[in-house]
Amino acid sequence: MSAKHFINDPAYAVLTALRSLTYTNPSLVFDETNKIIYRHPSSIDQPGDKVSLICGGGSGHEPGFPGYVGRGFLTACVAGTIFASPSAEQIRTCLAHRLPLQSKGTLVVVMNYTGDVLNFGMGVEKARAMGKKVEMVVVQDDVGVGREKGGKVGRRGIAGAVLVAKVAGALAEMGGSLEECTRVAKLANENVVSVAASLSRTHVPGRPAEDAKLEEERLPLGTCEIGMGIHNEPGCEKVEAELPSLVKKMLAQMLDKDDRDRAYVKVEENEKTVLLMNNFGGLSNLELGASTTEVIAQLMKDYQIRPVRIVAGTLNGSLNGLGFGISIMRLPDTGLGLGKSMLDLVDAPAEVVGWPGAIKQSTWEISYTPVDQNIKRDEEETKPSNLTMNTIQTEKALNAGLERLIAAEPEVTKFDTIVGDGDCGIGLKRGAESILKMLESTELTDDALLTLSKIVYIVENNMDGTSGALYAIFLNSLTHHLREQDGSETTRLTAKIWAKALMMSLESLKRYTPAQPGDRTLMDALYPFVRTLERTGDLKMAASAAKQGADSTKGMKASLGRTVYVGGDGWQAVPDPGAHGLSEFLTGLAEGL
């Protein structure tokens, strides 16, 4: 294993990845010698009535294109080594021996890379010499390479090739003729544009770690390369840009009708289109989703284009590339009649592992009315109670506790970076600041339950993570158990009433967490605070007990939380961050009274 890959042998990686497809789709067969994935003959219904469709190219672009072999898409795929075309002999073997003998002909779809075009072209000519009916379509969808730079070579093929193969494969499954499948593939190719951008260049398994360092130097941190190809080919521009401005540049390259160098496809306002968002392979699904939303927003706002279908995922990858591509395809008339429009072919079912076609055509075509998401808070408002408190004292104590907690944030964060994930202090500070903001903007009443309910609402909406959930459960339970002590007459809250409700809330908390004192959690501060308050009725003594409990967690072996998994000795010198943060708040609360 290297610093970049689990597998360092590229040949082994390719063969085992290809074989995996026969496990995830049992209707596939793997010819290991020739690196061909093809459909099992018995899985093809009436092969004599269908065109065979094959794709291929270098490996490293998974799922493209072996992951598209299956019913409704490809009949076979020929794979090369990583980023290298398969040989003409591999392709000839596929055309001659791995396709149904009685098919209506074969359509070959390849991306515009010299090795692929030459080797597949040679294979096609050999098949024709054997008397087979074979056609070939070369996909060129990348606008990152303009007319001037592309010259005689033309544009590269990138993720738009997936859409070209999808519509051709769907038509082949429907029984379209070789001429029809070829024409539709060419039509799709003429109406799709793509461009990609990446924050880093891909590292190929088996290459020295020094190569990765060189690649990082070529594209420094914070720099994005627009127009980068799927084999680490240089892009057209390096920029330092946030996502909105990056997407703006990418869409302009695709859709600016006045750009003579790149205006390959003119998409009109309100024209039906398909949007494909392609992950290079190393981008998180979170960021791919955010990028998809940004692209759609700008398409609608700046170009008045609302795609009728949106496909997002890793569709034609580039190993671990930290980038994404945008493909937009117009939907011209196929001339094939009902059920065979370009959109019908995109929507047609495909039994393949690589196509994310989980959303049915009928779902896309339903007109959904907007949902009123406004929540009527008055239905959830806490009912007034007869439990009262001194508002001046309460506000003074809360302010003191919250300000002390905020001041302790750097220390809590420091402790949590040693024993956890470093977010405990930030979460506590965010909650404290939100409650302070409420106290500044809201005039408190003497109704204790109304005030506590406001605090609970803020905690629920501003504190996340495990500690946020624990505090929310505990405070909701505290509200409930205080209300159980509410009578018909006005009653001033006392330490005894608070202590009883707090003890019952601790019992309620046991239903949701096994944490107990001695487990190195915030419970090591909370339990002694509540029990001391119940025993003595003295808030300062209770806060002191909480501090002692928090301090006792130094050197304590954790039974719960992320500290359980932390190695080394650093944790022994610091208290539990959650317990320390709580004790700081309680100390400030007591000092403020």
C-alpha positions in Angstrom: 0.0 0.0 0.0 1.2 3.5 -0.8 0.2 6.9 0.6 -2.1 7.3 -2.4 -3.5 3.9 -3.2 -4.5 0.6 -1.5 -3.3 -1.2 -4.6 0.0 -0.3 -6.2 0.0 -2.8 -9.1 -2.1 -1.1 -11.9 -2.5 -4.3 -13.9 -3.9 -6.1 -10.9 -6.2 -3.2 -10.1 -7.7 -3.1 -13.6 -8.3 -6.9 -13.8 -9.9 -7.2 -10.3 -12.1 -4.1 -10.9 -13.3 -5.5 -14.2 -14.0 -8.9 -12.5 -16.1 -7.1 -9.8 -18.7 -6.2 -12.4 -19.6 -9.9 -12.8 -20.4 -10.0 -9.1 -22.5 -6.8 -9.1 -24.2 -7.8 -12.3 -24.4 -11.6 -12.7 -25.6 -11.3 -16.3 -22.0 -10.2 -17.4 -19.0 -12.3 -18.4 -15.4 -11.3 -18.1 -12.8 -12.2 -20.8 -9.7 -11.6 -18.7 -7.2 -12.3 -21.4 -8.6 -9.5 -23.6 -10.1 -7.4 -20.8 -13.6 -7.5 -22.3 -16.8 -7.2 -20.3 -19.8 -8.5 -22.3 -23.3 -9.7 -21.8 -24.0 -13.3 -21.3 -25.6 -14.7 -24.5 -28.6 -16.0 -22.5 -29.3 -12.5 -21.1 -30.0 -11.0 -24.6 -33.6 -11.4 -25.7 -34.0 -11.9 -29.4 -30.4 -11.0 -30.4 -31.2 -11.2 -34.1 -33.5 -8.2 -33.8 -31.0 -6.0 -32.1 -27.9 -4.0 -32.8 -24.9 -4.7 -30.7 -23.3 -1.6 -29.1 -19.7 -1.5 -27.8 -17.5 1.1 -26.2 -14.1 1.1 -24.8 -10.9 2.9 -23.9 -8.4 3.1 -21.1 -9.2 2.1 -17.6 -9.4 4.6 -14.8 -12.7 6.2 -15.9 -15.0 3.8 -14.0 -17.8 3.3 -14.3 -17.1 4.4 -17.8 -17.4 2.3 -19.8 -17.4 -1.3 -18.4 -20.0 -0.3 -15.8 -22.5 0.5 -18.7 -22.6 -3.1 -20.0 -26.0 -4.6 -19.6 -29.6 -4.6 -20.8 -30.6 -1.2 -22.3 -27.0 0.1 -22.7 -23.9 -1.6 -24.0 -23.4 -5.1 -25.3 -19.7 -5.1 -24.5 -16.8 -3.0 -23.5 -13.1 -3.4 -24.3 -10.7 -2.0 -21.6 -7.1 -1.0 -21.9 -4.7 -0.4 -19.1 -5.0 2.8 -17.0 -5.4 5.7 -19.4 -4.2 3.7 -22.4 -6.3 2.4 -25.3 -7.0 -1.3 -25.7 -5.2 -2.9 -28.6 -6.7 -3.5 -32.1 -6.5 -7.3 -31.4 -8.5 -6.9 -28.2 -11.1 -5.0 -30.2 -11.1 -7.4 -33.1 -11.6 -10.3 -30.6 -14.6 -8.5 -29.1 -16.2 -7.8 -32.5 -15.6 -11.3 -33.8 -16.2 -13.5 -30.8 -18.0 -11.7 -27.9 -21.1 -10.3 -29.6 -24.2 -12.2 -30.7 -23.5 -13.7 -34.2 -27.0 -13.0 -35.5 -27.3 -9.3 -34.5 -28.5 -6.6 -36.9 -25.0 -5.1 -36.9 -22.6 -3.4 -34.5 -22.2 0.2 -33.5 -18.9 1.3 -31.9 -18.9 4.5 -29.8 -15.5 5.8 -28.7 -14.2 9.1 -27.3 -12.0 11.3 -29.4 -8.5 10.2 -28.3 -5.9 9.3 -30.9 -5.2 5.8 -29.5 -8.9 4.9 -29.1 -9.8 6.2 -32.6 -6.9 4.4 -34.3 -7.2 1.1 -32.5 -11.0 0.9 -32.6 -10.9 2.1 -36.2 -8.5 -0.7 -37.0 -10.7 -3.2 -35.3 -13.7 -1.9 -37.1 -12.0 -2.2 -40.5 -10.9 -5.8 -39.7 -14.5 -6.6 -38.8 -15.8 -5.1 -42.0 -13.2 -7.1 -44.0 -14.7 -10.2 -42.4 -18.1 -9.2 -43.8 -19.6 -7.7 -40.6 -21.8 -4.6 -40.6 -20.1 -2.2 -38.3 -20.4 1.6 -37.8 -18.3 3.9 -35.5 -19.2 7.2 -33.9 -16.4 9.3 -32.3 -17.7 11.5 -29.5 -16.3 15.1 -29.2 -18.1 17.1 -26.5 -15.3 19.0 -24.6 -15.5 22.7 -25.1 -12.4 23.2 -22.9 -10.6 22.7 -26.2 -11.7 25.4 -28.7 -11.7 25.3 -32.5 -8.4 27.0 -32.8 -6.6 24.8 -30.3 -8.3 21.6 -31.4 -7.2 22.1 -35.0 -7.5 18.9 -37.0 -7.7 16.7 -34.0 -10.9 18.2 -32.8 -12.4 18.2 -29.3 -11.8 15.6 -26.7 -14.5 13.2 -25.6 -15.5 13.4 -21.9 -18.7 12.7 -19.9 -21.0 13.6 -22.8 -20.0 10.2 -24.3 -22.1 8.6 -21.6 -25.3 10.3 -22.8 -24.4 9.4 -26.5 -24.0 5.8 -25.5 -27.1 5.8 -23.4 -29.5 7.0 -26.2 -27.9 4.6 -28.7 -28.1 1.7 -26.3 -31.7 2.4 -25.5 -32.6 2.5 -29.2 -30.7 -0.7 -29.8 -32.6 -2.4 -27.0 -35.9 -1.2 -28.6 -34.9 -2.9 -31.9 -33.7 0.1 -33.8 -31.7 -0.6 -37.0 -27.9 0.0 -37.3 -28.6 3.0 -39.4 -31.0 4.5 -36.9 -28.7 3.8 -33.9 -25.8 5.4 -35.7 -27.8 8.4 -36.7 -29.2 9.0 -33.2 -25.6 8.6 -31.7 -24.3 11.2 -34.1 -27.3 13.5 -33.4 -26.6 13.3 -29.6 -22.9 13.9 -30.2 -23.8 17.0 -32.2 -26.0 18.4 -29.4 -23.9 17.8 -26.3 -21.3 20.1 -24.8 -19.2 19.5 -21.7 -16.5 21.1 -19.7 -14.7 20.0 -16.5 -12.7 21.6 -13.7 -10.4 20.1 -11.1 -8.5 21.2 -7.9 -5.9 18.5 -8.4 -4.4 16.2 -11.0 -4.9 12.5 -10.8 -2.3 10.1 -9.4 -2.0 6.8 -11.2 -1.5 3.6 -9.1 2.0 2.2 -9.4 3.7 5.6 -10.1 6.2 7.0 -7.6 5.0 9.2 -4.8 7.3 11.9 -6.1 4.9 12.1 -9.1 2.1 13.2 -6.8 4.3 15.9 -5.4 5.1 17.2 -8.9 1.5 17.2 -9.8 0.7 19.3 -6.7 3.4 21.8 -7.7 1.9 22.1 -11.2 -1.5 22.9 -9.7 -0.9 24.6 -6.3 -3.5 24.5 -3.4 -6.3 27.0 -4.0 -5.9 26.8 -7.8 -8.5 25.3 -10.1 -7.9 24.2 -13.6 -10.8 24.7 -16.1 -10.9 22.4 -19.1 -8.8 19.7 -17.5 -9.2 16.4 -19.3 -9.9 13.0 -17.8 -6.3 11.8 -18.3 -4.6 14.8 -16.6 -4.5 16.7 -19.8 -3.9 20.4 -19.2 -6.9 22.7 -19.2 -7.4 26.0 -20.8 -7.2 28.2 -17.7 -6.0 28.2 -14.1 -8.1 30.3 -11.7 -8.4 31.0 -8.0 -12.2 31.2 -7.7 -15.0 30.2 -5.4 -17.7 27.8 -6.8 -20.2 30.5 -8.1 -17.6 32.3 -10.2 -16.1 29.0 -11.3 -19.4 27.7 -12.5 -20.1 31.0 -14.2 -16.9 30.6 -16.3 -17.7 27.0 -17.1 -21.2 27.7 -18.3 -20.0 30.7 -20.4 -17.6 28.4 -22.3 -20.5 26.0 -23.0 -23.4 28.4 -23.7 -22.0 31.8 -24.9 -23.3 32.1 -28.5 -20.9 34.9 -29.2 -17.8 32.8 -28.5 -16.8 31.8 -32.0 -14.1 29.5 -30.7 -16.5 27.4 -28.5 -20.1 28.0 -29.6 -20.5 24.4 -30.8 -24.1 24.0 -29.7 -26.6 26.8 -29.4 -29.1 26.2 -26.6 -32.0 28.6 -26.7 -34.0 29.9 -23.7 -36.5 27.5 -22.3 -35.2 24.7 -24.6 -35.5 21.2 -23.2 -32.1 19.8 -22.1 -30.5 17.1 -20.0 -27.9 18.1 -17.4 -25.2 15.6 -16.5 -23.0 16.3 -13.5 -19.9 14.1 -13.5 -17.7 13.5 -10.5 -14.1 12.9 -11.5 -13.9 10.3 -8.7 -12.4 12.2 -5.8 -15.0 14.8 -5.1 -17.3 14.2 -2.1 -21.0 13.6 -2.8 -21.6 16.6 -0.6 -19.7 18.9 -2.9 -21.0 17.3 -6.0 -24.6 18.0 -4.7 -23.6 21.6 -3.9 -22.1 22.1 -7.4 -25.2 20.6 -9.0 -27.4 23.1 -7.2 -25.1 26.0 -8.2 -25.1 24.9 -11.9 -28.9 24.6 -12.0 -29.4 28.0 -10.3 -27.2 29.8 -12.8 -28.7 28.0 -15.8 -32.2 29.2 -14.7 -31.1 32.7 -13.8 -28.6 33.6 -16.5 -29.7 31.4 -19.4 -33.4 30.7 -18.7 -32.6 27.0 -19.1 -34.3 24.5 -16.8 -33.1 21.0 -17.5 -35.9 18.5 -17.8 -33.6 15.7 -16.6 -30.7 15.9 -14.2 -28.2 13.0 -13.7 -25.4 13.3 -11.1 -22.7 11.0 -10.0 -19.4 9.5 -11.0 -20.2 8.6 -14.6 -16.9 8.9 -16.5 -14.3 9.3 -13.8 -10.6 10.1 -13.7 -9.4 7.8 -10.9 -9.2 10.0 -7.7 -9.5 13.3 -9.5 -10.8 16.1 -7.3 -13.0 17.7 -9.9 -16.3 17.7 -11.7 -17.7 18.1 -15.2 -20.8 19.7 -16.6 -22.5 18.2 -19.7 -25.6 19.7 -21.3 -27.4 17.9 -24.1 -30.2 19.4 -26.3 -33.0 17.1 -27.2 -33.5 17.4 -31.0 -36.2 15.4 -32.8 -35.0 11.9 -33.6 -37.7 11.5 -36.3 -38.4 8.0 -34.9 -41.9 8.6 -33.7 -43.7 7.9 -30.4 -41.7 6.4 -27.6 -38.3 7.0 -29.3 -37.7 10.7 -28.7 -34.3 11.7 -27.4 -35.8 12.1 -23.9 -37.5 8.7 -24.1 -34.2 7.2 -24.9 -32.6 8.9 -21.9 -35.4 7.7 -19.7 -35.4 4.2 -21.0 -34.5 1.6 -18.3 -30.9 0.3 -18.2 -29.9 -2.7 -16.1 -26.3 -1.6 -15.5 -24.3 -0.7 -12.4 -23.0 2.6 -13.6 -26.2 4.5 -14.6 -28.0 6.3 -11.7 -31.4 5.8 -13.2 -33.4 5.3 -10.0 -36.0 8.1 -10.8 -38.7 6.8 -13.1 -39.9 8.8 -16.2 -43.4 9.2 -14.6 -41.9 10.8 -11.5 -40.1 13.4 -13.6 -43.2 14.2 -15.6 -45.6 14.9 -12.6 -46.2 18.5 -12.0 -45.7 19.0 -8.2 -47.4 21.9 -6.5 -45.3 23.9 -4.1 -45.5 22.7 -0.5 -46.2 25.3 2.2 -43.3 24.7 4.6 -44.2 27.5 7.0 -44.5 26.1 10.5 -47.3 27.6 12.7 -45.3 28.1 15.9 -48.4 29.1 17.8 -49.4 25.4 17.8 -46.1 24.5 19.5 -45.9 27.4 21.9 -45.4 26.4 25.5 -48.4 26.9 27.8 -47.9 29.5 30.6 -47.2 28.1 34.1 -47.5 29.3 37.7 -43.8 28.7 38.4 -42.1 32.0 38.7 -38.6 33.3 39.1 -36.8 36.6 39.6 -36.1 37.7 36.0 -33.3 40.2 37.0 -31.4 37.5 38.9 -32.0 34.9 36.2 -30.7 37.1 33.4 -27.7 38.1 35.4 -26.8 34.5 36.3 -27.4 33.3 32.7 -25.2 36.1 31.3 -22.4 35.2 33.7 -22.5 31.5 32.9 -22.8 31.9 29.2 -20.0 34.6 29.0 -17.7 32.3 31.0 -18.5 29.4 28.7 -17.7 31.5 25.6 -14.4 32.6 27.2 -13.5 29.0 27.8 -14.1 28.0 24.2 -10.4 28.0 23.1 -9.5 25.8 26.1 -12.3 23.4 25.4 -11.4 23.2 21.7 -7.8 22.6 22.6 -8.8 19.7 24.9 -11.1 18.3 22.2 -8.5 18.3 19.5 -6.4 16.0 21.7 -9.2 13.6 22.7 -11.9 14.1 20.0 -12.7 15.8 16.7 -12.2 19.4 17.9 -15.8 20.6 17.6 -17.0 20.5 21.2 -15.9 24.1 22.1 -17.3 25.6 18.9 -20.6 23.9 19.5 -20.9 25.1 23.1 -19.9 28.6 22.1 -22.4 28.7 19.2 -25.2 27.7 21.6 -24.1 30.2 24.3 -23.9 33.1 21.8 -27.4 32.2 20.5 -28.9 32.3 24.0 -27.1 35.6 24.8 -28.6 37.0 21.6 -32.0 35.9 22.7 -31.6 37.5 26.1 -30.5 40.8 24.5 -33.5 40.9 22.1 -36.2 39.5 24.3 -37.7 40.8 27.5 -38.1 37.8 29.9 -41.2 37.2 31.9 -41.2 35.8 35.4 -42.7 32.5 34.0 -39.9 30.0 34.4 -41.2 27.5 31.9 -41.7 30.1 29.1 -38.1 31.2 29.6 -36.7 27.7 29.7 -38.7 26.7 26.6 -37.1 29.6 24.7 -33.6 28.3 25.7 -34.5 24.7 24.7 -35.6 25.9 21.3 -32.3 27.7 20.8 -30.2 24.7 21.9 -32.1 22.4 19.6 -31.5 24.7 16.6 -28.0 25.9 17.2 -26.1 23.0 18.9 -25.4 19.9 16.9 -23.4 16.8 17.5 -23.7 14.4 20.5 -23.5 17.1 23.2 -26.2 19.1 21.5 -28.5 16.2 21.4 -27.8 15.4 25.1 -28.5 18.9 26.2 -31.7 19.1 24.2 -33.0 15.9 25.7 -32.0 16.9 29.2 -33.6 20.4 28.9 -36.8 19.1 27.3 -37.1 16.6 30.1 -36.4 19.3 32.7 -39.2 21.4 31.2 -41.5 18.4 31.5 -40.6 17.6 35.1 -40.9 21.2 36.2 -44.4 21.3 34.7 -45.3 18.3 36.8 -44.7 20.4 39.9 -46.8 23.3 38.5 -49.9 23.9 40.6 -53.0 26.1 40.4 -51.3 28.8 42.5 -48.3 31.0 41.8 -45.2 29.4 43.2 -41.7 30.8 43.3 -39.1 28.3 42.1 -36.8 27.1 44.8 -33.6 25.0 44.8 -35.7 22.0 46.0 -38.1 22.3 43.0 -35.1 22.6 40.6 -33.3 19.7 42.2 -36.3 17.4 42.0 -36.8 18.2 38.3 -33.1 17.9 37.6 -32.9 14.4 39.3 -35.9 13.2 37.3 -34.3 14.5 34.1 -31.1 12.6 34.8 -33.2 9.5 35.0 -34.9 10.3 31.7 -31.5 10.8 30.1 -30.6 7.2 31.0 -33.1 6.0 28.3 -30.9 7.5 25.6 -27.3 7.2 26.7 -25.5 4.6 28.9 -23.1 7.3 30.0 -22.5 7.4 33.8 -20.0 9.1 36.1 -16.6 7.5 35.5 -17.1 7.2 31.7 -15.2 10.4 31.0 -18.2 12.4 29.5 -20.1 15.5 30.5 -22.0 13.3 33.0 -18.9 13.5 35.2 -19.8 17.1 35.8 -23.6 16.9 35.5 -24.3 14.1 38.0 -22.3 15.7 40.9 -23.9 19.1 40.2 -27.5 17.7 40.4 -26.9 15.4 43.4 -25.1 18.1 45.4 -27.9 20.6 44.7 -30.5 18.0 45.8 -28.6 17.3 49.0 -27.6 20.9 50.0 -29.8 23.2 48.0 -26.6 25.4 47.5 -25.9 26.3 43.9 -22.3 27.3 44.6 -21.5 24.0 46.3 -23.2 22.2 43.4 -21.1 24.1 40.9 -17.9 23.3 42.9 -18.9 19.6 42.8 -19.3 19.8 39.0 -15.8 21.3 38.7 -14.3 18.6 40.8 -16.1 16.0 38.7 -14.8 17.6 35.5 -11.2 17.7 36.9 -11.4 14.1 37.9 -11.7 13.1 34.3 -8.0 13.8 33.8 -6.3 10.4 33.4 -9.7 8.7 33.4 -10.0 6.0 30.6 -13.0 6.7 28.4 -15.8 4.2 28.0 -17.8 6.3 25.5 -17.3 8.9 22.8 -14.4 9.4 20.4 -11.9 9.4 23.2 -12.2 5.6 23.2 -10.5 5.4 19.9 -7.7 8.0 20.6 -4.2 6.5 21.0 -1.2 8.1 22.6 -0.8 9.6 26.0 -2.1 13.2 25.4 -5.6 12.5 26.7 -4.3 11.7 30.2 -3.2 15.3 30.8 -6.5 16.9 29.9 -10.1 16.7 31.3 -13.1 15.6 29.2 -13.9 18.7 27.0 -17.7 18.4 27.5 -17.4 18.0 31.3 -15.0 21.0 31.5 -17.3 23.2 29.3 -20.3 22.4 31.5 -18.5 23.0 34.7 -17.3 26.4 33.4 -20.9 27.4 32.6 -22.2 26.2 36.0 -19.4 28.0 37.8 -20.3 31.2 36.0 -24.0 30.7 36.7 -23.3 30.3 40.5 -21.1 33.4 40.5 -23.7 35.4 38.8 -26.4 34.9 41.5 
